[in-house]
Amino acid sequence: MKAVTVKNLTKKFGDLKAVDSISFDIEKGEIFGLLGPNGAGKTTTISMLATMKNPTSGKALIFGHDILKSQDGVRKSIGIVFQDQSLDEELTAWENMDFHGRLYRIDKETRNERTEELLKLVGLFERKDDLVKTFSGGMRRRLEIARGLLHRPKVLFLDEPTLGLDPQTRNYLWEYIEKLNQDYKISIIITTHYMEEADRLCDRIGIIDKGKIVAMDTPENLKSKIGGDIITIKSPDYREKLSSNRFWWSDKQEFSNGFFTITLSNAEEHLTEIISQLTKLKVTITSVSMHRPTLEDVFLHYTGRRIRDEEADFKDRMRMTMHKRPGRH
């Protein structure tokens, strides 16, 4: 039996399709990532799978439990850590765990055994009697993950698990996620817009853009499908001078927000010639870099945009929305 089965899942808010007929399966013990910018539909997808939102159409099963017809079965099968913190800051780490266990009607002896085990797993056992309000952001995320595992879920949802954390804390949290996957053989669904996070943790990735999954495979396969090496040239006038030119040495060229990207085999052998030809065309070159394909390149390949550009656009739209709200000046 598949851990998760999703078929043509759709969610509309008025005329907006937040999630647009997506389909995927997740195997038992697999770490599956939904990679995309804010507003792409990641959190809405998780909310439907966790029975917090009903889909407009489509179907999804969590270990055989239908998200509409068997919601209690789904909820017993999953653990979830959303972006927004849901811990009680006035309780200790142990008390937060204990309260969660009571909600799931776990007997006291089992609650105590599992709480100790999980707090040790995430490195918080020595702080078990400290109030959560004294914890750092990373410690709180680790506690939320431990709490989400207390009732022994078969599937764990992690919605942007390292959002807002510093690089060192983010790396520590990745280690905990890898460890719990190995130790408990639990299926994990991660939503993220961090390329490095998806690349390191996920067995497979679904790239989601504007509610649609536009590509899905292992990180390595997604990168290898682009093929060749990638040369990125920053230029303020590339579009007007290069958009009508196609070059024999380029398998593919793309233009995005001040950057001209060339994909070709054995790039280092052609770099000098490329710069020479661009100079003849009087293209202004601000910088040049060369690298193997990354997930950022994969996103650009399938959507025509960089995920960081999408993030900037989303933040601008949110600022405009806040500014237009009644009573704001």
N, C-alpha and C positions, 0 to 999 in steps of 0.2 A: 504494500500500500504506500502511495506517495504521502509525504508529510503534508504537502500543500498542493492543491490543484485549483488553478484559476482558468476559467473559460469565458472569454468575451465580457469581462467585468467592466461596467460602465457606471459613472456617477455624473449626473448633471446638476448644476445649480442654476436654475433658470435656463438661459440660452447657452451658458458656459458648460462645456464638457471638461470637467476637471480630470476625469479618467475616461479614456476613450477605447473601449473594447480591447482590453489587454488580456493576454493569455500566457500562462507559464506553469511549470511544475517544479516542485522542490523535493529532492530526495531526503530520506531520513539521514540525519547527521551532516547535511550539507549547509554551508554558509552561502547564502544567496544575497546579492546586493542589488538594490535599486539605486542607480546613479543618475543624478540630474540636478539642475539648479532649483532654488526655491520657486514654488509655484508650478512645478512640473507635474505634480500629482502623486508624489511619493507618500506624503502623510495621509492623504485621502485614501490611498490604496490600503495602507496599514489600518486605518480607522475602519474600513469596511471588513477587512479580514478579522479584525478584533471585535466585530459586531457592534461597534460604536456608531457606525453609520450604515444605513441600508443602501445597497446598490440600486441604481435606476433600472439596470438590467444585467444579465449575465449570472454566472454561478461561481461559487468557490467552496472548496471542502478543506477542512483541517483534520487530517487523519480520519477521513470519512465522514466528519460532521459538517453538515451544510450550515453556512453562516446565517441563513434565514430560518431554516426548519429545525435546527438543533443548536440554538445559541448557547444553552447551558453546557452542552458537550464541547463546543468550541472554547468557551471560557475556561473550562477545566483543563483544556489541552494546551493553553497558551500562557506565556508570561509576556509582559510588555513594559518597555521603558520609553516613554515619550520624551520629546524635547523639553517640555516644561516640567519642572520639578514637582513631585507630588508627595514628598516626605513631610512629616510633621516636625518642624524645627524645634519644638518645645519638648520633644521626646528624645530619648537616647537612641543610639543605633539598635541596641537590643530590643527596646520597646517598640520601635518601628517594625522590626522583623516579627516580633511576637503578635502585634496587632494584626498584621497581614495574615499570619498563620491562623489566628482565631477566625478571621473572615472566611477562610477556606475550611474551617472546622477541623483543623489538624490537632490531634490530641497533644497535651502538654509535653509528654516525654519526647514525642517525635519532633515537636516544634523546637524544643531545646537542643536536641541532637543536630537537627538540620541548621539551626541558627548558628551554632558554634562552628559547624563544618563550613558554612558559606561565608561567614565573617572571616574565617581563616583563609579561605580561598581568595578573597579580594583584599586581604591584608589589613583588615579593620578590627580584628578580634581584640587587640590591646586597647582599642578606643570604644569598645562596646558599651561602656557606661557613660560616655560623653554625650552631651546634647548635640543634636545634628546642627544646630545653629553655629557651633564652633568649628564645623568641618569646612574644608576647602571645596571648590567646585568639583575637582576630580574625585575627592573622597565621597561626595554626595552621589556622583554618578555610579561609583563602585557599589555603594550601599543600595542604590536603586536596582542595579543588576542582581545583587545578592537577594534582595527581597523578591524580585521577579522569578527567581528560581526556587523559592521556598516550597511551593506546592508541587514541585517536580513536573513542570510543564514539558510537553514534547516539542513545542515550538516556542522560540523566544524572539520577540520583535524588538529591535533596537532602532529607534527613530532618531537619526542624527546623534549617535551616542557620544561623540566627542566635540560637539558644537560648543565653541567658546572656550575650550580648554587650551592651555599652552602646549607647545610641541612635546615637551618632556612628559607631561601628564597624559597627553594623547597617546604617546608611545606605550606608557605603562598600561593604559586601559586596553590597548590592542593586545598586549600580552595576556591580560586577564581573559579577554574574549576568546583568544586562541586556546587558552588552558581549559576553560569551561567547555568548549566545543570538544576538545580531546578527551577530557575526563568524563563528561556526561553524555557524549555522543548526541547532543541535542541539535536539532535543526535551528538555524538562526537566519532571520531576515534582517538585513541592515539597510536603512536608507541613509544616503550620504551625498554630499556634493564635494567631498574631499577625494581627489583622484588617488592619492597615496593610500588612503584608508581602504578603498575598494580594491586596489591592486594587491595590497598585502593580505587582506583578510578573506576575500571572497573566492569560493571555488568557481562560481559563475556570476556574471553580472548582466543585468538588464538595463540598458541605457534608456531612460524615459525622458521624453521631451514633449511638452504641451499635451500631456495626458496619454501619449502613445509610447509603447516600447518600440524603439526604432532599430535596436540591435540587441542580441543576447548570445553570449558564449563565455568561455573562460577568458580571463584577462589576457593571457598570452595569445589565444586564437584571435581575439578582437584586434590586438595590436599587429599580429602577423598578417591579417587580411588587408591591412593598408599597404604593406609591402615597402621594401626599400628603406632608404634613409630620408630624413626630413631636414631641409634647410629652411630656416626662417629668417627673412630679411625685413627689418623695420625701415619703413620709408614713408615720408609724408606725401609723396606724389606718385606712388606706385600704381594706383588705380588708373589715373589718366594716361600714364605712359606704357602700362603693361597689359591692361585688360583686353586689348585687341591682339596681343601677341601670344602665340603658342610656340614653345621651344622644343626642339628635338630631344634635348637632354632631360626633359621633364615628363615623367609618367603622369603627373597630375600637378596642377597648380591651383591655389585657392587664395582668395582675398578676404581679409577679415580685420576691420577696425585698426588700420595702420600697419598691418603685417601682410607680407606676401610669402606664402608657404609653397615650397617646391618639394615634391616627393619623387625620388629617383633611386636607382640602384648605384652602389659604389659612389656615393656623393663626393667623397673626398677627392676622387680622381677628376671631378668636373668642376670643383669649386672655383678654381682660378679662372677657368673659361667663362663660368656663369657671371662672376664679378666683372670680367672684361666686357661681356656683351651688355650687361646692365649699364656699365659706364658709358658705352657707346650710345646707348639710348638716352643718356643724360638723366638716369634715374638717381635721385638722391638717396644714398644708403646711410642710415643712421647706425645700424648694427647688423651683425650676421651671426647666426648660431647654427649648429648642426647636431642632430641627435637621432637616436633610434625612436620609433613611434612610441608614444605614451597614450594613456587613456584620454588625455586632453586632445590629442590628435584624432583619436577615434571619435570623440564627441564632435569635433569640428568636421570630420569626414562625413558623418551621418546627418548632421543638422545644419552645416554651413556656418556655425557660430561657435565661439569658444564659451565654455561654461562660465568662466569668470566674467565675460561680457553679459551673459544672461543674469548673473548675480547682480551686477551693477544696474542693469535695466530694471530688475525686480525691486531693488531698493529705491530707485528713482520713482517707480510707479507707486510704491507704498508711501513715500513721502508726499507725492501729489495727492493720494487718496486721503491721507491724514490732514493735509492742508485744506482740502475742499470740504471737510466735515463741518456741519453746522456749528456755529459758535466759535470756530477757529479763525484767527485773523493773522 
